Amino acid sequence: MKYRDEIYKIIQSKTNKSFNDNTVIRDLGLDSIDMVEMIADFEDNFHITIPSNKINDVKTIGDLLNVLEEISK
């Protein structure tokens, strides 16, 4: 994914836990406000709109990367 490093930086800014593509996002200790802010950061940085139905299926960092790659095509 071409934005992988940027996505990881945004996620890291919201949590102090280590993670990888297989990490379940809920395990990072992010609350709903953190998630909304993170999604807004992705949309702003990559000039995309992420439909809420796409986010509802995201469970892991890898899922998130896949959704962002699909939208940014």
C-alpha positions in Angstrom: 0.0 0.0 0.0 1.4 3.3 -1.0 0.1 5.1 2.1 1.1 2.5 4.7 3.7 4.5 6.5 1.4 7.5 6.8 -1.4 5.4 8.0 0.8 3.8 10.6 1.9 7.3 11.8 -1.7 8.4 12.2 -2.6 5.3 14.2 0.6 5.6 16.3 -0.4 9.2 17.2 -3.6 7.8 18.8 -2.1 4.9 20.8 1.1 4.1 22.7 0.7 0.4 22.0 2.7 -1.5 19.3 0.7 -3.0 16.4 1.0 -4.6 13.0 -1.5 -5.5 10.2 -3.0 -8.4 12.3 -3.7 -6.2 15.4 -7.4 -5.9 16.3 -8.1 -2.2 16.4 -10.2 -2.5 19.6 -7.0 -3.9 21.3 -5.3 -0.6 20.8 -7.4 1.0 23.5 -8.9 3.6 21.1 -12.3 5.1 22.1 -15.0 6.2 19.7 -13.7 9.8 19.6 -10.2 8.5 18.8 -11.6 6.5 15.9 -13.6 9.4 14.5 -10.5 11.6 14.7 -8.4 9.0 13.0 -10.9 8.5 10.2 -11.0 12.3 9.7 -7.2 12.3 9.5 -7.2 9.6 6.9 -9.8 11.5 4.9 -8.0 14.8 5.1 -4.5 13.4 4.4 -5.5 11.2 1.5 -8.3 13.4 0.1 -10.9 10.7 0.2 -14.3 10.0 1.8 -14.7 6.8 3.7 -18.2 5.5 3.7 -19.4 4.4 7.1 -20.5 1.0 5.8 -16.9 0.3 4.9 -15.6 1.2 8.3 -18.2 -1.0 10.0 -16.5 -4.1 8.7 -13.0 -3.1 9.8 -11.6 -5.2 12.6 -7.8 -5.2 12.1 -5.2 -2.8 10.9 -4.9 -4.9 7.8 -8.7 -4.6 7.2 -8.3 -0.8 7.5 -5.3 -0.8 5.0 -7.4 -2.8 2.5 -10.4 -0.4 2.8 -8.2 2.7 2.4 -6.4 1.2 -0.6 -9.7 0.2 -2.2 -11.1 3.8 -1.7 -8.0 5.5 -2.9 -7.9 3.8 -6.3 
